[in-house]
Amino acid sequence: MDKSSSSHHVMKGIAIAALASTMWGISGTVLQLISQNLAIPATWMLSTRTLVTGVILLVISSFVYGKRIFNVFKERGSAISVVTYAIFGLMANLLTFYYAIQRGNASAATILQYLSPLFIVLGGVIFLHRRPFRSDIIAFVVALIGVVLSITRGNITRLAIPVDSLLWGIGSGITAALYVVLPQRAAEKNPPIVVLGWGTMIAGILFNLYRPFWVNPPQISTTLVASVGTVVLFGTILPFGLLMEATKFAPSDVVSIMDALQPIVTSILSVIFFHLVLNWVEILGIILVILAIYILQEGRRRKLKGI
């Protein structure tokens, strides 16, 4: 493959990853519509979303992999990985993210969830006693400044979002880190879409044990159906498939940089549809958070490659 052809493939991968990240940004904005404007209870929404998504993902997986989709439960370690991923990764993350948006706004919630790579590094330092790289410390400081600017709008004497929204958002960032770490054992020998499918299905079953989606459902409307459908498709199925496709054309570290589009898209859509007013301090804060994650990922990539 010549240089121009290789460059074309990388750009194609970046474009596909950017589309996936944009979809996640749209999904976060639609969740604000569902949680605030439509006032849909979190328990019903999560029961419906996870069960429908889990069924669709497993149906797709069965067409592609057949009976091999059950291999994930043949090894004890893999099975434990999927179940813990479903409970402490998927369920916990979806719940905390939903409440962070419902109590505050999608823009702030997405920024806080975007900090998950920092929480992964912090977990390694605390629980595995890994020594942080210098780039990790720089990224942490930059991210902290960015978050403070974003949630205070430059006035450190008061928060621009409710305290409970901030706490739910931090919880969302922590559980997003678990979302990445917990399924790794299962994903070693099983296709990612199968792991995601079973994790979402298990989460859907557990959510429905607490709040069956058919019991006292909200008033069904075209807006509600379209909104839930958008979250199911744009929040999980389509972007996940696009990301898998993107990694065929571009390196995973290049693809991951496109994650930065998610908070940007969510913020822009929040301004357009929810009349969210962002001042220059908040915008600077968002930029610093995105820069911090880039510093973190780039620093670790260089260390792993011995640069």
C-alpha positions as CSV (number, residue, x, y, z in Angstrom):
1,M,0.0,0.0,0.0
2,D,1.5,3.3,-1.0
3,K,1.7,6.3,1.2
4,S,-1.2,8.2,-0.3
5,S,-3.4,5.1,-0.1
6,S,-2.5,4.6,3.5
7,S,-3.2,8.2,4.3
8,H,-6.6,7.9,2.6
9,H,-7.4,4.9,4.7
10,V,-6.5,6.7,7.9
11,M,-8.6,9.7,7.0
12,K,-11.5,7.4,6.3
13,G,-11.1,5.8,9.7
14,I,-11.0,9.3,11.4
15,A,-14.1,10.4,9.5
16,I,-16.0,7.2,10.6
17,A,-14.9,7.7,14.2
18,A,-15.9,11.3,14.1
19,L,-19.4,10.3,12.9
20,A,-19.6,7.8,15.8
21,S,-18.6,10.5,18.4
22,T,-21.1,12.9,16.8
23,M,-23.9,10.3,17.3
24,W,-23.0,10.0,21.0
25,G,-23.2,13.7,21.3
26,I,-26.6,13.8,19.7
27,S,-27.7,10.9,22.0
28,G,-26.7,12.9,25.1
29,T,-28.7,15.9,24.0
30,V,-31.8,13.7,23.3
31,L,-31.5,12.3,26.8
32,Q,-31.9,15.8,28.2
33,L,-35.1,16.1,26.2
34,I,-36.3,12.8,27.6
35,S,-35.3,13.4,31.2
36,Q,-36.3,17.1,31.5
37,N,-38.7,18.2,28.8
38,L,-40.7,14.9,28.7
39,A,-40.0,14.2,32.4
40,I,-39.6,10.5,31.7
41,P,-38.6,8.5,34.9
42,A,-35.1,7.2,34.8
43,T,-36.1,3.7,35.8
44,W,-38.6,3.3,32.9
45,M,-36.2,4.8,30.3
46,L,-33.3,2.6,31.4
47,S,-35.4,-0.5,31.5
48,T,-36.7,0.1,27.9
49,R,-33.4,1.3,26.5
50,T,-31.2,-1.5,27.7
51,L,-33.6,-4.3,27.0
52,V,-34.3,-3.1,23.4
53,T,-30.6,-2.5,22.7
54,G,-29.6,-5.8,24.2
55,V,-32.1,-7.7,22.1
56,I,-31.0,-5.9,18.9
57,L,-27.3,-6.4,19.6
58,L,-27.7,-10.2,20.4
59,V,-29.8,-10.7,17.3
60,I,-27.1,-9.1,15.1
61,S,-24.4,-11.1,16.9
62,S,-26.2,-14.4,16.4
63,F,-26.5,-13.7,12.6
64,V,-22.7,-13.0,12.5
65,Y,-21.3,-15.5,15.0
66,G,-24.1,-18.1,15.4
67,K,-23.9,-20.2,18.6
68,R,-20.4,-18.8,19.4
69,I,-22.2,-15.9,21.1
70,F,-22.6,-18.3,24.1
71,N,-18.8,-18.9,24.4
72,V,-18.5,-15.9,26.6
73,F,-20.1,-17.9,29.4
74,K,-17.9,-21.1,29.0
75,E,-15.0,-19.7,31.1
76,R,-15.6,-18.6,34.6
77,G,-13.4,-15.5,34.3
78,S,-15.1,-14.4,31.1
79,A,-18.6,-14.9,32.6
80,I,-17.7,-12.9,35.7
81,S,-16.3,-10.2,33.5
82,V,-19.5,-9.9,31.6
83,V,-21.8,-9.8,34.6
84,T,-19.7,-7.3,36.5
85,Y,-19.5,-5.2,33.4
86,A,-23.3,-5.3,33.1
87,I,-23.9,-4.2,36.7
88,F,-21.0,-1.9,37.6
89,G,-20.1,-0.7,34.2
90,L,-23.2,-0.5,32.0
91,M,-26.0,-0.2,34.6
92,A,-24.1,2.1,36.9
93,N,-22.9,4.4,34.0
94,L,-26.3,4.7,32.3
95,L,-28.0,5.5,35.7
96,T,-25.4,8.1,36.8
97,F,-25.3,9.7,33.4
98,Y,-29.0,10.0,33.1
99,Y,-29.4,11.6,36.6
100,A,-26.4,13.9,35.9
101,I,-28.3,15.2,32.8
102,Q,-31.7,15.3,34.5
103,R,-30.4,17.3,37.5
104,G,-28.2,19.6,35.4
105,N,-27.6,19.6,31.6
106,A,-26.2,17.3,28.9
107,S,-23.1,19.5,28.3
108,A,-21.8,19.4,31.8
109,A,-22.7,15.7,32.2
110,T,-20.8,14.8,29.1
111,I,-17.7,16.8,30.1
112,L,-17.6,15.0,33.5
113,Q,-18.1,11.6,31.9
114,Y,-15.3,12.4,29.4
115,L,-12.9,12.4,32.3
116,S,-13.1,8.5,32.5
117,P,-9.5,8.0,31.1
118,L,-8.2,10.0,34.1
119,F,-10.2,7.8,36.5
120,I,-8.7,4.7,34.9
121,V,-5.2,6.0,35.5
122,L,-6.1,7.1,39.1
123,G,-7.5,3.7,39.8
124,G,-4.3,2.1,38.6
125,V,-2.3,4.4,41.0
126,I,-4.5,3.7,44.0
127,F,-5.4,0.1,43.6
128,L,-2.5,-1.3,41.6
129,H,0.2,1.0,42.9
130,R,1.3,2.0,39.4
131,R,3.6,5.0,39.3
132,P,1.9,7.8,37.2
133,F,3.8,9.3,34.2
134,R,4.6,13.0,34.2
135,S,2.1,13.4,31.4
136,D,-0.6,11.9,33.7
137,I,0.0,14.5,36.4
138,I,0.0,17.3,33.8
139,A,-3.3,16.0,32.3
140,F,-4.8,15.7,35.8
141,V,-4.0,19.3,36.7
142,V,-5.2,20.6,33.3
143,A,-8.4,18.6,33.6
144,L,-9.0,19.9,37.1
145,I,-8.7,23.5,36.0
146,G,-10.9,22.8,33.0
147,V,-13.7,21.2,35.1
148,V,-13.5,24.0,37.7
149,L,-13.9,26.6,35.0
150,S,-16.7,24.7,33.3
151,I,-18.8,24.2,36.4
152,T,-18.3,27.6,38.0
153,R,-18.2,29.8,34.8
154,G,-15.2,31.5,36.3
155,N,-16.9,32.4,39.6
156,I,-15.4,29.9,42.1
157,T,-17.7,31.0,44.9
158,R,-20.7,29.2,43.3
159,L,-21.5,26.3,41.0
160,A,-23.1,26.8,37.6
161,I,-24.9,23.4,38.0
162,P,-26.6,21.8,41.1
163,V,-24.3,19.9,43.5
164,D,-26.2,16.6,42.9
165,S,-25.7,17.0,39.1
166,L,-21.9,17.4,39.8
167,L,-21.8,14.3,42.0
168,W,-23.8,12.2,39.5
169,G,-21.5,13.5,36.8
170,I,-18.4,12.5,38.7
171,G,-20.0,9.1,39.3
172,S,-20.6,8.9,35.6
173,G,-16.9,9.5,34.9
174,I,-15.9,6.8,37.4
175,T,-18.5,4.2,36.1
176,A,-17.4,5.0,32.5
177,A,-13.9,4.0,33.5
178,L,-15.4,0.7,34.9
179,Y,-17.2,0.4,31.6
180,V,-13.9,0.2,29.8
181,V,-11.9,-1.9,32.4
182,L,-14.4,-4.6,33.5
183,P,-15.2,-6.3,30.1
184,Q,-11.5,-6.6,29.1
185,R,-11.3,-10.3,30.3
186,A,-14.4,-11.3,28.3
187,A,-13.2,-9.3,25.2
188,E,-9.9,-11.2,25.0
189,K,-11.5,-14.2,23.3
190,N,-14.9,-12.9,22.3
191,P,-16.0,-10.3,19.7
192,P,-16.7,-6.9,21.3
193,I,-20.2,-6.7,20.0
194,V,-21.1,-10.0,21.7
195,V,-19.7,-8.8,25.0
196,L,-21.6,-5.5,24.7
197,G,-24.8,-7.4,23.7
198,W,-24.7,-9.7,26.7
199,G,-23.8,-6.9,29.0
200,T,-26.7,-4.8,27.8
201,M,-29.1,-7.7,27.9
202,I,-28.2,-8.6,31.5
203,A,-28.5,-4.9,32.4
204,G,-31.9,-4.8,30.7
205,I,-33.2,-7.8,32.6
206,L,-32.0,-6.4,35.9
207,F,-33.5,-3.0,35.3
208,N,-36.8,-4.6,34.3
209,L,-36.8,-6.7,37.5
210,Y,-36.8,-3.4,39.4
211,R,-39.1,-1.5,37.0
212,P,-40.7,-3.6,34.2
213,F,-41.1,-1.3,31.1
214,W,-44.8,-2.4,30.7
215,V,-45.9,-1.4,34.2
216,N,-47.2,2.2,34.4
217,P,-45.5,3.3,31.3
218,P,-45.5,7.1,30.5
219,Q,-47.9,8.4,27.9
220,I,-46.7,7.1,24.5
221,S,-46.2,9.8,21.9
222,T,-44.4,10.2,18.6
223,T,-41.8,12.4,20.3
224,L,-41.2,9.8,23.0
225,V,-40.9,6.9,20.5
226,A,-38.6,8.9,18.2
227,S,-36.4,10.0,21.2
228,V,-36.0,6.6,22.7
229,G,-35.3,5.2,19.2
230,T,-32.6,7.9,18.7
231,V,-31.0,7.0,22.0
232,V,-31.0,3.3,21.2
233,L,-29.5,3.7,17.7
234,F,-27.3,6.8,18.2
235,G,-26.3,6.0,21.8
236,T,-25.1,2.4,21.4
237,I,-25.7,0.4,18.2
238,L,-24.7,2.6,15.3
239,P,-21.7,4.4,17.0
240,F,-20.3,1.1,18.3
241,G,-20.5,-0.5,14.9
242,L,-18.9,2.6,13.3
243,L,-16.0,2.5,15.8
244,M,-15.3,-1.1,15.0
245,E,-15.3,-0.2,11.3
246,A,-13.0,2.8,12.0
247,T,-10.3,0.7,13.6
248,K,-10.0,-1.2,10.3
249,F,-8.7,1.9,8.7
250,A,-6.9,3.9,11.4
251,P,-4.9,3.0,14.6
252,S,-7.0,2.9,17.7
253,D,-5.1,5.7,19.4
254,V,-5.9,8.0,16.4
255,V,-9.6,6.9,16.5
256,S,-9.8,7.6,20.2
257,I,-8.9,11.2,19.7
258,M,-12.2,11.7,17.9
259,D,-13.9,11.1,21.3
260,A,-13.3,14.8,21.8
261,L,-16.2,15.6,19.4
262,Q,-18.8,14.2,21.8
263,P,-18.7,17.0,24.4
264,I,-18.3,19.6,21.7
265,V,-21.4,18.3,19.8
266,T,-23.4,18.0,23.0
267,S,-22.5,21.6,24.0
268,I,-23.4,23.0,20.6
269,L,-26.7,21.2,20.4
270,S,-27.5,22.2,24.0
271,V,-27.0,25.9,23.0
272,I,-29.2,25.4,19.9
273,F,-32.1,23.4,21.4
274,F,-32.0,24.1,25.1
275,H,-30.7,27.7,24.9
276,L,-27.8,26.9,27.1
277,V,-25.6,30.0,27.5
278,L,-21.9,29.3,27.4
279,N,-19.5,32.1,28.3
280,W,-15.9,32.2,27.2
281,V,-14.7,30.8,30.6
282,E,-16.9,27.7,30.2
283,I,-15.7,27.2,26.6
284,L,-12.1,27.5,27.8
285,G,-12.9,24.9,30.5
286,I,-14.3,22.5,27.9
287,I,-11.2,23.0,25.7
288,L,-8.9,22.3,28.7
289,V,-10.7,19.1,29.5
290,I,-10.4,17.9,26.0
291,L,-6.7,18.9,25.9
292,A,-6.1,17.1,29.2
293,I,-7.4,13.8,27.8
294,Y,-5.3,14.2,24.7
295,I,-2.2,14.9,26.8
296,L,-2.9,11.7,28.8
297,Q,-3.5,9.5,25.8
298,E,-0.5,10.9,23.8
299,G,1.8,10.6,26.8
300,R,0.9,7.0,27.4
301,R,1.2,6.2,23.7
302,R,4.7,7.6,23.6
303,K,5.7,5.7,26.8
304,L,4.4,2.4,25.4
305,K,6.3,3.0,22.2
306,G,9.4,4.0,24.0
307,I,9.5,7.5,22.5
